Amino acid sequence: MYQAPAVPWPQTKRIAGGAVPSSSQDRPSRWCHGRAASFYTELEHPADLFLEIKGRDPAELLEHALFALFDQIVDLRTVRLVRRRTFSVREADLTLALRHTLTEALALFNLEGFLAAAAGVRWEGGEGTVGVVVTLWGENVDRSRHELQTEIKAVTYHRLLTEQTEPGAWRATILFDV
Amino acid sequence: MNADLDTAGIPPRLIPCNDVIWEIPATGDMRVPGRIYATKELLSSPGQSDVLAQVRNVATLPGIVRYSLAMPDIHFGYGFPIGGVAAFSVEDGVISPGGVGYDINCGVRLLATDLHREDIEPALKRTIDQLFRDIPAGVGSSGAIQKLSRRQLETICVRGAAWAVENGYGTPADLERTEAGGALPGADPSAVSERAFARGTDQVGTLGAGNHFLEVQVVEEIFDREAATAFGLAEGQITLMIHVGSRGFGYQICDDYLGVMGRAAAAYGIRLADRQLACSPVTSPEGRRYLAAMACAANYAWANRQMLMHLIEKALLRTLSLSPQALGLRLVYDVAHNIAKIEQHTVEGKAMTLCVHRKGATRAFGPQHPEVPAVYRSTGQPVLIPGDMGTASFVCKGTRQAMEETFGSTCHGAGRVMSRAQALKRARGRAIERELGEKGIVARAQGRKTLGEEMPEAYKDVEAVVGVMGRAGISPRVARLRPLGVIKG
């Protein structure tokens, strides 16, 4: 009889969660203050959601991509920073790390109803790989205050790109299946 | 080839065979030609060059048979075009999660009733409001039924719609009128990730968001009386159409296996023109495992649509104060339009076992095919093609010609022509709900942006799309259904 092999699911390490501590060092490095729309642009695509993200460095690029993701799901001005979620991602390159980061953040929404309005991405070393520790601040969905807007099915590999366009300027494109 | 057709405005390297069939010759890495079903007008719509590049990319995959096919509702997808059909030899071909899509077994279910237009019109608004209350819809919608246990979910993975029927949510006749009997064989829950199970636990019986919908419709015109009678449809009759798939359960399975297939493609030395075309040989361990997981999601989707049918019946009985006999709700047919299936086809006189990918394409099996339900075997299977929410949807029928030309496949809808952002821009300052109301259509949506994104102008002309497949002899029209009420997520 056919024996299916084990599938190597993407490795994500969940590090911490729970309420936001009061210590200032645990506060987000970037809080979008409801300005997520200024960090990204929606590009033309007939069926799905195609976004261009910009940042000054790879960490900021990832943070802005996270804001863009949650900005499509909910009006970020309605999200309070009362809970924190942290996870780490390691991939072969920045582009895959971007997709993996967004996929993990989307899973937090899909599985726990977690909405983030602030993010901090910390770079971790690693030879030949890109490792990041992502901390998100926000709260769980409260239907009385949060109007959910777009159902994002997945972060696709299609037209997935990260590039440095000039010193101090990074750009990514991402296609969400909606 | 037809050299007399005017090809001005048509993308380059597209050769007309007749006024509705075009070919892209196999050049470069293409293993087979591309074949597109469309009129010149449909081909001239914006963005078609990008779409044709995707048709060409699919034609480069190993083991593809005869053509990389595109239906007239084709539009730009990720990797595979939406509205594409590709059949691969099981012996030396591949299977690709991107050729199925994230929403595995997204599909359409058509319900007929014994009600006529005049029976429902006085209560239309009340009926739509009740359905809107009772059918969970919108982003992350859940809670139609009690959260399912892991064991129940695993049973759904294997039994599909039969699970719902066995639990009192339908009748055995429903299974007979569902593609594949509402359950693909070979489903293996052990091939499904924990994350997929977690996402699927409370979404059976939900509509979701985006372009998914529930419509109350009236049969406006019959084109083929014999087939309409076989399908149980008559002018003035009230029908309901459900468009939804496998929800988060299927999205997660697709996502999990795109990663697996990306690594597998590299390991098997398959060159990919686009990362989203990630694939593996059908007979490889990865390919077989994806097929087993995909079958779980397909079966989940059939259980979902079966459950929704039950919720709809309950809501209608309550609102209209009718007995089940007076309502007469019954399933006409349920079709998948995002799926990969192992099927037998005759290719150039030779019987072949193929893995047929239909991504935004509907099965259209013709008369006497053993997989067509006995009640429809003399006509061919009903083909359900939803249009936009302001125009019409169509019931067509499968043909022998479809078996010969398109691996028994046809279009799946109108196909988007405008991005969501463009549609929202166009909708700014307009009240889409009121515009639909002026056409006699009651519309309700959970999301503020949904009606704008899904406005009728965002889609191609469904009459033109369906007309192409009729003229090509693939899926002639049987009936046109006009929307009276629409529920969107």
Interface residues (C-beta under 8 A of the other chain):
Chain A: Y2 A4 P5 V7 P8 W9 P10 E42 E44 H45 P46 A47 D48 L49 I73 T103 A107 F109 N110 L111 G113 V141 E147 L148 Q149 T150 E151 K153 A154 V155 T156 Y157 H158 R159 L160 L175 D177 V178
Chain B: G47 H75 F76 G77 Y78 G79 I82 G101 Y102 D103 G138 V139 G140 D188 S190 A191 S193 R195 A198 R199 G208 A209 G210 G248 Y251 C254 D255 D256 Y257 L258 G259 V260 G262 R263 D274 R275 Q276 A278 P285 E286 R288 R289 A292 R416 V417 M418 S419 R420 A421 Q422 G447 R448 K449 G489
